[in-house]
Amino acid sequence: MSVWELFVAFLLGLVEGLTEFAPVSSTGHMIVVDDLWLKSSEFLGSPVANTFKVVIQLGSILAVVVIFKQRFIDLLGLNKETRGETGKLRLTHVIVGLFPAGVLGLLFEDYIDENLFSLETVLIGLVVGAFLMIAADLFSGKKAKVETVDKITYKQALSIGLIQCLSLWPGFSRSGSTISGGVLLGLSHRAAADFTFIMAVPIMMGASGISLLSKWEYFTLDMLPFFAVGFVSAFVFALVSIKFFLKLINRIRLIPFAIYRIVLAFVIYLLYFT
């Protein structure tokens, strides 16, 4: 395992950690990084590369679990002091929010994998998602009706879940669609972000776990350092990124991220279509 290959693992973990939960589309970023870096590492064939992406995604998920540790303890009913307490976010809210995209994802997984993972579709997702985020900021009103995630209703949870279905289109961004949907439905930017991150854990953990089971043979001793560096890198940078994002989101809102997405789409277009 060369120093260069470990640097590649660190870089990919960094990109995953910084972009997975920000509303900027990790898919769009990984396309660029794949082309510039993955192809430069000769041992990374497609199966190993795909396994590595699952590993670093788990690093990002772990960061969310750490940041929202107390919230997950409450959701699972493990905290006796808050068990049965009214006016709190419940596990059923999360399940209701996950249901629409979970069902559609299972039904159309093969179609999405075969037909929607292209540069053209990612560019469309980046730009259309950006306009949804701009619309959310412009039409949400000055005062949010729901300031904290504990005040979310089941109707809002289901509606956000329906809007999350847009993220099945690569490049649209799970956090971009759900935060925008939450804001349009009357949640504060922070409440919408909290609900988005909490919902992401079970669906991403389930998908990643299933994927890893089918790729277990690639966890050889010579590959473990590569996977370990990527996992730790993704975890650390996701931890920093999420904390930074949650502190700023109510103040800067979504439009700066939308502008960034449009610029990214333009850069990808210049790199691959001109």
FIDO-845092 format. One record per residue: residue in three letters; x, y, z of N, C-alpha, C in turn. Coordinates in steps of 0.1 Angstrom, whole numbers. Example, Ala and Ser with C-alpha at 12.3 -4.5 7.8 and 13.67 -1.06 7.14 Angstrom:
# FIDO-845092
Ala  132  -57  78  123  -45  78  132  -33  78
Ser  128  -22  71  137  -11  71  129  0  79
# end
This chain:
# FIDO-845092
Met  8  -12  0  0  0  0  9  13  0
Ser  8  20  -11  17  32  -12  11  44  -5
Val  20  54  -2  16  66  4  6  73  -5
Trp  8  73  -18  -1  79  -27  -15  73  -26
Glu  -16  60  -25  -29  54  -24  -36  57  -11
Leu  -29  58  0  -35  63  12  -39  77  12
Phe  -32  85  4  -36  99  2  -49  100  -6
Val  -50  91  -16  -63  90  -23  -74  87  -14
Ala  -72  77  -5  -83  73  5  -86  85  14
Phe  -76  92  18  -79  104  27  -87  115  19
Leu  -83  117  7  -90  127  -1  -105  124  -4
Leu  -107  111  -7  -121  107  -10  -129  107  3
Gly  -123  104  14  -130  105  27  -133  119  30
Leu  -124  128  27  -126  142  29  -138  147  21
Val  -139  144  8  -150  148  0  -163  143  4
Glu  -163  130  8  -175  124  13  -180  130  26
Gly  -171  132  35  -174  138  48  -180  152  47
Leu  -174  160  38  -178  174  37  -191  176  29
Thr  -194  166  20  -205  168  11  -217  159  14
Glu  -216  148  21  -227  139  22  -239  145  28
Phe  -238  153  38  -249  159  45  -252  174  43
Ala  -243  180  36  -245  194  31  -254  193  19
Pro  -262  203  17  -272  203  5  -265  207  -8
Val  -254  200  -11  -246  203  -23  -244  191  -32
Ser  -249  180  -29  -249  167  -37  -235  161  -36
Ser  -234  151  -28  -221  143  -27  -219  136  -40
Thr  -229  132  -47  -228  125  -60  -221  133  -70
Gly  -225  146  -71  -218  155  -81  -203  157  -78
His  -200  158  -65  -186  159  -61  -178  146  -64
Met  -184  135  -61  -177  122  -62  -174  119  -77
Ile  -183  124  -86  -180  122  -100  -167  129  -104
Val  -166  141  -100  -153  148  -103  -141  142  -97
Val  -142  138  -84  -131  132  -77  -128  118  -83
Asp  -138  111  -86  -136  98  -93  -127  99  -105
Asp  -131  108  -113  -123  110  -126  -109  115  -124
Leu  -107  124  -114  -94  129  -112  -85  120  -104
Trp  -91  112  -95  -82  105  -85  -84  90  -86
Leu  -96  85  -86  -98  70  -86  -90  64  -98
Lys  -91  70  -109  -85  64  -121  -70  64  -120
Ser  -65  72  -111  -50  73  -110  -45  62  -101
Ser  -53  54  -94  -49  44  -85  -52  30  -92
Glu  -41  24  -96  -43  12  -106  -50  0  -100
Phe  -49  -2  -86  -55  -14  -81  -70  -12  -79
Leu  -76  0  -80  -90  3  -77  -98  -1  -89
Gly  -102  -13  -90  -112  -17  -100  -125  -14  -95
Ser  -135  -15  -104  -149  -10  -100  -154  -17  -88
Pro  -154  -30  -86  -159  -36  -73  -153  -30  -61
Val  -140  -29  -61  -133  -23  -49  -136  -9  -47
Ala  -137  -1  -58  -140  13  -57  -154  15  -51
Asn  -164  6  -55  -177  7  -50  -178  3  -35
Thr  -170  -7  -31  -169  -11  -17  -164  0  -9
Phe  -154  7  -14  -147  18  -6  -157  29  -4
Lys  -166  32  -14  -176  43  -13  -186  40  -2
Val  -189  27  0  -198  23  10  -191  25  24
Val  -179  21  25  -171  22  37  -170  37  42
Ile  -167  46  33  -166  60  37  -180  66  40
Gln  -190  61  33  -203  66  37  -207  62  51
Leu  -203  50  55  -205  46  69  -198  55  79
Gly  -186  60  75  -179  70  83  -187  82  85
Ser  -193  87  75  -202  99  76  -214  96  85
Ile  -220  85  83  -232  81  91  -228  81  106
Leu  -216  75  109  -212  75  123  -211  89  129
Ala  -207  98  121  -206  112  126  -219  118  130
Val  -230  114  122  -243  119  126  -248  112  139
Val  -245  99  140  -249  92  153  -242  98  165
Val  -229  102  163  -222  109  175  -228  122  178
Ile  -231  130  168  -237  144  170  -251  143  176
Phe  -259  134  172  -273  132  176  -274  121  186
Lys  -264  117  193  -264  105  202  -275  105  212
Gln  -277  117  219  -288  117  229  -301  117  222
Arg  -303  123  210  -315  122  203  -319  108  199
Phe  -309  100  195  -312  86  191  -315  78  204
Ile  -309  81  215  -312  73  227  -326  76  231
Asp  -331  88  230  -345  92  233  -354  85  223
Leu  -351  85  210  -360  79  200  -362  64  202
Leu  -351  58  207  -352  43  209  -358  40  222
Gly  -362  50  230  -368  47  243  -358  42  254
Leu  -345  45  252  -335  40  261  -333  50  273
Asn  -338  62  272  -337  72  283  -350  71  291
Lys  -349  66  303  -361  65  312  -367  78  316
Glu  -358  89  316  -363  102  320  -372  108  310
Thr  -370  105  297  -378  112  287  -388  102  280
Arg  -388  90  284  -397  80  278  -411  84  281
Gly  -419  84  270  -433  87  271  -436  102  272
Glu  -425  110  272  -427  125  273  -434  131  261
Thr  -443  139  263  -451  145  252  -443  157  246
Gly  -447  161  234  -440  172  227  -426  169  223
Lys  -423  157  220  -409  153  216  -410  146  203
Leu  -399  147  195  -398  139  182  -399  124  186
Arg  -407  117  179  -408  102  182  -402  94  170
Leu  -399  82  173  -395  73  162  -405  71  151
Thr  -418  72  155  -428  71  145  -428  82  135
His  -424  94  139  -422  105  130  -411  102  119
Val  -400  96  124  -389  93  115  -394  82  105
Ile  -401  72  110  -406  61  102  -415  66  91
Val  -424  75  95  -434  81  85  -426  89  75
Gly  -416  96  79  -408  104  69  -400  95  60
Leu  -395  84  65  -387  75  56  -396  67  47
Phe  -408  65  50  -416  55  42  -417  58  27
Pro  -421  70  23  -422  72  8  -410  69  0
Ala  -398  75  4  -386  73  -4  -381  58  -3
Gly  -383  52  9  -379  39  11  -387  29  2
Val  -400  31  0  -408  22  -8  -404  25  -23
Leu  -403  37  -27  -399  40  -41  -385  36  -44
Gly  -376  37  -35  -362  33  -37  -362  18  -39
Leu  -369  10  -32  -369  -4  -33  -375  -8  -47
Leu  -386  -2  -50  -393  -5  -63  -385  -2  -75
Phe  -378  10  -75  -371  14  -87  -356  14  -86
Glu  -351  7  -76  -336  7  -74  -329  3  -87
Asp  -333  -8  -94  -326  -12  -106  -327  -2  -117
Tyr  -339  4  -118  -341  14  -129  -332  26  -127
Ile  -331  30  -114  -323  42  -111  -308  39  -113
Asp  -304  27  -109  -290  24  -111  -286  23  -126
Glu  -295  18  -134  -292  15  -148  -294  28  -157
Asn  -303  37  -153  -307  47  -162  -304  62  -157
Leu  -302  64  -144  -301  77  -139  -287  82  -134
Phe  -278  72  -134  -264  76  -129  -256  79  -141
Ser  -258  91  -146  -250  96  -157  -247  111  -154
Leu  -237  116  -161  -233  130  -159  -245  140  -162
Glu  -252  136  -173  -264  145  -177  -274  146  -166
Thr  -278  134  -160  -288  134  -150  -284  141  -137
Val  -271  139  -134  -266  146  -122  -266  161  -124
Leu  -262  166  -135  -263  180  -138  -277  185  -137
Ile  -287  178  -142  -301  182  -140  -304  183  -126
Gly  -301  172  -118  -304  172  -104  -297  184  -96
Leu  -285  187  -99  -278  198  -93  -285  211  -95
Val  -289  214  -107  -295  227  -111  -310  228  -106
Val  -318  217  -109  -332  218  -104  -332  218  -89
Gly  -324  210  -82  -323  210  -68  -320  224  -63
Ala  -311  231  -69  -307  244  -65  -318  254  -66
Phe  -326  253  -77  -338  262  -78  -349  259  -67
Leu  -350  246  -63  -359  243  -52  -354  249  -39
Met  -341  249  -37  -336  255  -25  -338  270  -25
Ile  -336  277  -36  -338  291  -37  -353  294  -35
Ala  -362  286  -41  -376  288  -38  -380  286  -24
Ala  -374  277  -17  -376  275  -3  -373  287  5
Asp  -362  293  3  -358  305  10  -367  317  6
Leu  -371  318  -6  -378  330  -11  -393  330  -6
Phe  -399  318  -5  -413  317  -3  -417  311  11
Ser  -407  309  19  -410  303  32  -415  313  43
Gly  -413  326  40  -418  335  50  -406  338  60
Lys  -408  349  67  -397  354  76  -397  346  89
Lys  -409  342  93  -410  335  106  -415  321  105
Ala  -406  311  109  -410  297  109  -420  294  119
Lys  -430  285  116  -440  281  125  -435  270  134
Val  -425  262  130  -419  251  138  -405  254  140
Glu  -401  259  152  -387  263  155  -378  251  158
Thr  -383  240  164  -375  229  167  -381  216  162
Val  -373  206  160  -377  194  154  -387  186  163
Asp  -387  190  176  -397  183  185  -411  187  182
Lys  -413  198  175  -427  203  172  -432  198  158
Ile  -425  190  152  -429  185  138  -442  176  140
Thr  -451  178  130  -463  169  131  -461  157  121
Tyr  -470  148  123  -470  136  114  -472  140  99
Lys  -481  149  97  -484  154  84  -472  160  77
Gln  -465  168  85  -452  175  80  -442  164  77
Ala  -441  154  86  -431  143  85  -434  136  72
Leu  -446  133  69  -450  125  57  -447  134  45
Ser  -451  147  45  -449  156  34  -434  157  31
Ile  -425  158  41  -411  159  39  -406  146  33
Gly  -412  135  37  -408  122  32  -411  121  17
Leu  -423  127  13  -427  127  -1  -417  135  -9
Ile  -413  147  -4  -404  155  -11  -390  149  -12
Gln  -387  141  -2  -374  134  -2  -373  124  -13
Cys  -384  120  -19  -384  111  -31  -376  117  -42
Leu  -375  131  -43  -368  138  -53  -353  134  -53
Ser  -348  130  -41  -334  128  -39  -330  114  -45
Leu  -340  106  -49  -337  94  -56  -331  97  -70
Trp  -333  109  -75  -327  114  -87  -312  118  -84
Pro  -302  111  -89  -288  115  -85  -285  129  -88
Gly  -278  135  -78  -275  149  -79  -284  159  -73
Phe  -296  154  -69  -306  162  -63  -303  166  -49
Ser  -297  156  -42  -292  157  -28  -304  155  -18
Arg  -301  145  -9  -311  141  1  -313  153  10
Ser  -303  159  15  -304  170  25  -310  182  18
Gly  -306  184  5  -311  196  -2  -326  195  -4
Ser  -331  184  -7  -346  182  -10  -354  182  3
Thr  -349  175  14  -357  175  26  -356  188  34
Ile  -345  194  34  -344  207  41  -353  217  34
Ser  -352  218  21  -361  227  13  -376  224  16
Gly  -379  211  15  -393  207  18  -398  211  32
Gly  -389  209  42  -392  212  55  -395  227  57
Val  -386  235  51  -387  250  52  -400  254  45
Leu  -403  249  33  -415  253  27  -428  249  35
Leu  -427  239  43  -438  234  51  -439  241  65
Gly  -430  251  67  -431  259  79  -421  256  90
Leu  -411  247  87  -401  244  97  -390  254  96
Ser  -383  257  107  -371  265  106  -360  258  99
His  -350  265  94  -339  258  87  -332  248  96
Arg  -331  251  108  -324  242  118  -332  230  121
Ala  -345  232  123  -354  220  125  -355  211  113
Ala  -355  217  101  -356  208  89  -343  201  88
Ala  -331  207  91  -318  201  90  -317  189  100
Asp  -322  192  112  -321  181  123  -329  169  118
Phe  -341  171  113  -350  160  109  -343  153  97
Thr  -337  160  88  -330  154  77  -319  145  81
Phe  -311  150  90  -299  142  94  -304  129  102
Ile  -314  131  110  -319  120  118  -325  109  109
Met  -332  114  99  -338  104  90  -328  97  81
Ala  -317  104  79  -306  98  70  -300  86  76
Val  -299  85  89  -291  74  96  -297  60  93
Pro  -310  58  96  -315  44  93  -315  40  79
Ile  -319  49  70  -320  45  56  -306  43  50
Met  -296  52  53  -283  50  48  -275  38  54
Met  -278  36  67  -271  25  74  -277  12  69
Gly  -290  11  66  -296  -1  61  -290  -4  47
Ala  -290  6  38  -285  4  25  -271  1  24
Ser  -263  7  33  -248  5  33  -246  -9  39
Gly  -253  -13  49  -251  -26  55  -254  -38  45
Ile  -265  -36  37  -268  -46  27  -258  -47  16
Ser  -253  -35  12  -243  -34  2  -230  -41  7
Leu  -226  -38  19  -213  -44  24  -214  -59  25
Leu  -225  -65  28  -226  -79  29  -223  -86  15
Ser  -227  -79  5  -224  -85  -9  -210  -82  -14
Lys  -203  -74  -6  -189  -70  -11  -178  -74  0
Trp  -182  -83  9  -173  -86  20  -160  -92  15
Glu  -159  -99  4  -147  -105  -1  -136  -95  -4
Tyr  -139  -83  -6  -129  -72  -9  -122  -67  3
Phe  -126  -71  15  -120  -67  27  -108  -76  30
Thr  -98  -75  22  -85  -82  24  -75  -74  32
Leu  -65  -81  37  -56  -75  46  -48  -63  39
Asp  -45  -65  26  -38  -54  20  -47  -42  17
Met  -60  -44  17  -69  -33  14  -74  -26  27
Leu  -72  -32  39  -77  -26  51  -72  -12  54
Pro  -59  -10  52  -54  4  55  -60  14  46
Phe  -63  11  34  -70  20  25  -84  23  30
Phe  -91  13  33  -105  14  38  -105  22  52
Ala  -95  19  60  -95  25  74  -92  40  72
Val  -83  44  64  -79  58  62  -92  66  57
Gly  -98  60  47  -110  66  41  -121  68  51
Phe  -124  57  59  -134  57  69  -132  68  80
Val  -120  69  85  -116  78  95  -117  93  90
Ser  -112  94  78  -112  107  71  -127  112  69
Ala  -135  103  64  -150  107  62  -156  110  75
Phe  -153  102  86  -159  105  99  -155  118  105
Val  -142  121  104  -137  134  110  -143  146  103
Phe  -142  146  90  -147  157  82  -162  159  82
Ala  -169  148  83  -184  149  84  -187  154  97
Leu  -180  151  108  -182  156  121  -181  171  121
Val  -170  176  115  -167  190  114  -178  197  106
Ser  -181  191  94  -190  197  85  -204  199  90
Ile  -209  188  97  -223  188  102  -224  199  113
Lys  -214  199  123  -215  208  134  -214  223  128
Phe  -206  225  119  -205  238  113  -218  242  106
Phe  -223  233  98  -236  235  91  -247  238  100
Leu  -249  231  111  -260  233  120  -259  246  127
Lys  -247  251  129  -245  264  136  -249  275  127
Leu  -247  273  114  -249  284  104  -262  284  97
Ile  -269  273  96  -280  272  87  -291  282  89
Asn  -295  285  101  -306  294  103  -302  309  99
Arg  -288  311  99  -284  324  96  -281  326  81
Ile  -275  316  74  -271  318  60  -282  312  51
Arg  -290  303  56  -301  297  49  -296  289  37
Leu  -304  287  26  -300  278  16  -295  284  3
Ile  -297  296  0  -294  302  -12  -278  301  -15
Pro  -270  304  -5  -255  302  -8  -252  288  -13
Phe  -258  278  -8  -255  264  -12  -261  262  -26
Ala  -272  268  -29  -278  267  -42  -269  273  -53
Ile  -264  285  -50  -254  291  -59  -242  282  -61
Tyr  -237  277  -51  -226  268  -52  -229  256  -61
Arg  -241  250  -60  -245  239  -68  -245  242  -83
Ile  -250  254  -86  -251  259  -100  -237  260  -105
Val  -228  266  -97  -214  267  -101  -207  254  -103
Leu  -210  244  -94  -205  231  -96  -210  224  -109
Ala  -223  226  -111  -228  220  -124  -221  226  -136
Phe  -218  239  -135  -212  246  -147  -197  240  -148
Val  -190  238  -137  -177  233  -138  -177  219  -144
Ile  -186  210  -139  -187  197  -145  -190  197  -160
Tyr  -199  206  -163  -202  208  -178  -190  211  -186
Leu  -182  221  -181  -170  225  -188  -160  214  -189
Leu  -159  206  -178  -149  195  -177  -152  184  -187
Tyr  -165  181  -189  -169  168  -196  -176  171  -209
Phe  -181  183  -211  -189  185  -223  -184  196  -233
Thr  -173  201  -230  -167  211  -239  -153  208  -243
# end
